[in-house]
Amino acid sequence: MPVIPASSLPHEILLHILRLLPSPSLAPALLVCKAWCQCGVELLWHKPSFSSLQPLVRMLEVINSPDQTFPYASFIRRLNFSSLHDQLMVSDEVLEALSPCTRLERLTLAGCKNLGSEALGELLARCQRLIALDLSDVPAAGDDVAEVIATYCPRVQGLNLSGCKELTDRGLEAIARGCPELRRIKLRNVDNITDTPIVLLSLNCPLLLEVDLVFCARVTDLALLQLFRTSHHLRELSLQACVDISDGGFPNHQMIAKLASRDYNMMVEEPPRDAEEPLVASDGSLVPRPVPLHYGPRPKPFDHLRYLDLTSLAKINDGAIAGIVKYMPKIRNLILAKCVRLTDEAVYSICQLGKHLHYLHLGHVSAITDSAVTTLARACTRLRYIDLANCQQLTDMSVFELATNLPRLKRIGLVRVANITDQAIYALHARTSLERIHLSYCENISVLAVHELLARLPRLTHLSLTGVPAFRRPDLQMWCRQPPRDFNSHQRATFCVYSGKGVHELRKALRTMFTEMT
């Protein structure tokens, strides 16, 4: 039977085979024959990677060379400059040299602080096929650049503008009107934006899946109301430190009662006239003002929402949590840290999430008690992570219930839960799934209890014991991690965190210590 040469394989099959090769193996494979080279060269150039300036310069020289075997620049689909050890290497000259790369689909320039807005705009104007763009912490990414994105990159689906301090409503409104396919937008620390561009995003981008507004302090209930009205596909919503958001942005008790009523359509109220006064965009155009959810038309449940971050929203109370749970019944990750007005009633509402809830953050929600945590542990049995830091009314009973009822628990945070004792630590023995335990400033814990805990939890890789008097011993702190550089002298002296190999060494040292004692 004659041997069939590899070069005679159908193009589709050969391409599929070459796609499975890692980059170091792909380059030599292209030298086998002309057919392999023609099939694989585009794969090799699809996503160039570089961790230093030298390979970047070499790539730029090749794509700008007048004598090229292949049109290499047209093969490049993805460029990520965050892998460079120093993003300051990326300058306007580099962007100018990238001008032949007109078929880029994904571009990451995160942290590139040496760029000018004009050079950045010129590059983006050529990249009309962009699907994902990361300009986080790029000072040049202001309103002018945003308007270029809106004009020349209408297909963009993912946009990260976190830390772009020069961005205002004008630029974001342009993006909302010019990028209707937008699905993910991150605006962390963009503190100049207000409600109007967020309302426009919700109205004009019907496929929104993820909205990140962390530390956007000027965003209020109005933006939230519009998202709940029209962005029904949302999966992730981050509102940390949006301090002006209150209960008015969420479904309330009145809304819940109407949703449960069979005569809902007959109960719909018309919004008052003053609520219909429109918002004014930066260009003077009028934007419809969102109205509260208890007015018509009937809103849809948010069945797709899985992640909700409400950290430091000090104005929301138990009623808002009841509305959230009723309106968004499949939340998987709920972050309520520093929502200081919440009480046990909020936790009882959270219990309705049942098996859907996997991660719950209740740090600094100091009003909750053992009764609420007990009910939670028995209702949400698939919890993998729970943070109860600074919940100072809790006792050993809460830890016992969590350890008894949560077979999948991997992480638990009990920092400054001052009432817990060794009995709580003994209760955790049954949870062999635990990987990370935070016990800092739990002053009633003994070395013996920690020794027995380590002996029974083989998967444990992180244990924090900062501020625990029993562990302020040099012989036990030998395997601690180094404290962060910004800690003061007192913080450095009390720092006691074991991770990775440190946990293993502490386990071995305590075993030896107690063996010798007996």
C-alpha positions, -999 to +999 in steps of 0.1 A: +000+000+000+016+033-010+025+058+018+004+089+016+025+120+022+015+143+051+013+172+027-016+156+009-039+157+039-070+178+034-065+214+045-092+212+072-077+181+088-042+194+088-053+227+102-071+209+131-040+189+139-017+219+139-041+238+161-035+212+188+002+218+189+017+242+215+035+272+201+071+258+207+062+227+187+043+246+160+072+266+147+094+236+138+063+219+122+060+247+097+094+237+083+082+202+073+068+212+039+052+241+021+016+228+027+022+226+065+037+261+065+008+276+046-017+260+070+002+268+103+017+302+098-015+320+107-019+299+138+016+308+149+009+345+145-027+344+158-017+355+194+020+366+197+033+367+233+062+386+247+074+392+282+102+417+274+110+444+249+133+424+226+107+400+211+082+429+208+107+449+188+114+419+166+077+414+159+072+450+150+102+449+126+088+419+108+052+433+103+066+466+090+091+450+067+086+457+030+097+422+020+074+396+037+068+360+028+034+362+043+011+391+053+020+385+090+002+416+104-031+404+090-027+371+109-026+388+143-059+386+161-049+391+197-023+413+214-018+414+252+008+439+266+000+432+302+025+403+301+054+427+297+074+431+328+072+469+324+042+484+307+061+517+304+078+501+274+046+505+254+047+540+239+031+559+211+059+547+187+048+511+195+012+519+187+022+535+155+042+504+145+011+483+151-008+502+124-007+472+099-026+451+124-060+460+111-077+426+119-072+427+157-101+412+176-087+414+212-064+441+225-051+444+261-032+476+270-039+475+308-015+497+328+002+512+297+007+547+312+030+562+285+004+563+258-011+595+243-047+598+234-040+608+198-018+577+191-043+554+209-072+568+189-054+564+156-047+527+164-083+520+175-097+537+144-079+511+123-091+481+144-127+480+133-131+443+141-123+446+178-144+424+200-126+429+234-106+459+245-089+464+279-077+500+286-078+497+324-055+522+342-045+539+309-046+577+316-050+586+279-083+567+277-106+597+281-136+610+262-119+614+229-107+578+229-142+567+240-157+585+210-132+568+186-143+534+201-180+543+196-173+554+160-149+528+147-154+497+169-192+490+168-187+453+173-169+455+206-185+432+232-161+435+261-147+468+274-126+474+304-122+511+313-114+507+350-093+534+364-097+558+334-100+589+355-104+612+325-135+595+313-168+614+318-204+610+308-197+623+273-174+595+264-195+568+280-227+581+264-210+578+230-201+542+237-236+534+248-250+548+215-223+534+192-216+499+206-250+480+207-233+446+209-216+454+242-219+426+267-193+433+294-182+467+307-160+474+336-159+510+350-141+506+384-129+538+399-142+559+370-156+584+395-167+611+371-197+592+356-233+596+367-266+578+361-272+590+326-247+569+307-256+538+326-292+543+317-282+547+281-261+515+282-291+496+296-314+510+269-291+506+239-271+475+248-298+447+252-272+419+256-254+432+287-241+404+308-217+421+332-216+456+346-189+467+371-195+500+388-172+496+418-163+529+434-185+549+410-197+571+438-220+593+417-241+564+405-275+563+423-308+544+424-318+557+389-291+537+371-300+506+390-337+509+383-330+510+345-307+480+347-335+461+364-360+473+339-342+465+306-310+444+312-326+411+318-296+390+307-273+404+335-252+377+351-228+399+372-234+432+388-208+449+410-219+480+430-193+482+457-190+516+474-217+532+453-227+550+485-257+568+472-276+536+463-304+529+487-334+507+491-351+527+463-330+510+437-342+475+445-376+457+445-393+464+479-420+448+500-447+465+479-432+451+447-430+416+462-467+417+472-477+427+437-456+399+421-474+374+443-508+387+434-530+371+407-545+405+400-512+422+394-522+438+361-552+454+377-530+468+405-505+486+382-501+523+391-491+551+367-459+569+378-464+605+390-457+632+365-427+645+382-411+611+379-414+613+341-390+644+339-363+631+316-325+631+323-303+653+302-273+638+284-240+657+280-249+666+244-283+681+255-304+652+243-331+639+266-330+604+282-362+588+297-360+588+335-363+554+350-393+549+373-396+527+404-402+490+399-436+490+415-450+511+386-460+494+354-451+477+331-446+444+350-408+437+353-393+403+345-374+382+371-336+383+369-332+345+366-297+348+350-280+369+377-253+349+395-230+375+411-241+405+431-216+427+450-232+453+473-202+459+496-204+491+517-239+500+506-247+514+540-282+527+530-298+494+522-317+474+548-335+441+552-363+450+528-339+454+499-324+420+505-359+405+506-367+421+473-333+410+458-339+373+467-374+373+454-365+391+422-331+373+416-337+338+429-306+321+415-278+342+429-247+321+434-223+347+449-237+374+472-214+400+488-230+421+515-199+430+535-202+463+554-239+466+548-242+477+584-280+481+585-287+445+578-301+422+606-312+386+610-342+393+588-319+398+558-302+364+565-336+347+568-345+362+533-312+349+519-321+314+531-347+313+503-318+311+478-313+275+491-291+253+469-283+281+445-261+300+469-224+290+469-206+321+482-218+345+509-199+375+524-213+390+556-182+406+570-190+436+594-227+428+594-225+429+631-262+427+640-266+391+629-269+364+656-265+326+660-302+321+652-299+335+617-266+316+609-282+284+621-312+288+598-288+298+569-266+267+574-296+244+573-312+261+542-282+268+520-263+235+522-242+240+491-223+269+505-186+267+496-174+300+512-188+321+540-173+352+555-185+363+590-156+386+599-165+411+627-199+395+634-192+398+671-225+384+684-218+350+670-206+321+692-195+285+689-230+275+680-228+292+646-196+274+637-210+241+649-240+245+626-219+255+596-196+226+601-224+201+605-246+212+576-222+224+548-204+193+533-188+213+505-174+241+526-139+251+515-134+285+530-146+301+562-138+336+576-141+341+613-118+371+618-126+390+650-155+367+660-142+371+695-167+348+712-156+316+696-134+291+715-117+258+710-151+241+708-157+259+675-124+247+662-131+211+672-164+214+653-145+221+621-128+188+623-156+171+604-152+194+574-123+178+557-131+197+525-118+230+542-089+246+523-087+281+539-096+292+575-093+328+588-092+330+626-073+362+631-080+380+664-100+351+678-082+354+712-097+323+729-081+297+706-053+275+719-023+258+702-038+224+710-070+231+691-051+243+661-028+212+663-058+189+662-074+210+634-043+206+612-041+169+619-077+164+606-078+187+576-053+174+550-065+199+523-059+230+544-035+254+525-042+287+543-046+295+580-046+330+594-039+334+631-029+371+633-035+386+668-041+352+685-021+354+718-013+316+718+007+321+685+028+351+695+057+327+699+089+328+677+090+290+675+055+290+659+060+320+637+090+306+619+068+294+590+046+325+586+044+344+554+063+377+553+040+406+562+031+431+535+055+460+530+030+487+539+024+473+574+036+493+603+058+479+630+029+468+653+011+451+624+043+433+614+048+421+650+014+405+652+012+392+616+007+354+616-005+338+584+005+304+571+000+293+536+012+265+513+044+250+526+040+270+558+009+251+568+027+218+562+056+228+583+034+241+611+015+208+611+047+189+613+061+211+641+030+209+662+029+171+658+065+168+670+058+192+699+028+173+713+044+139+707+073+149+728+050+163+755+032+129+758 
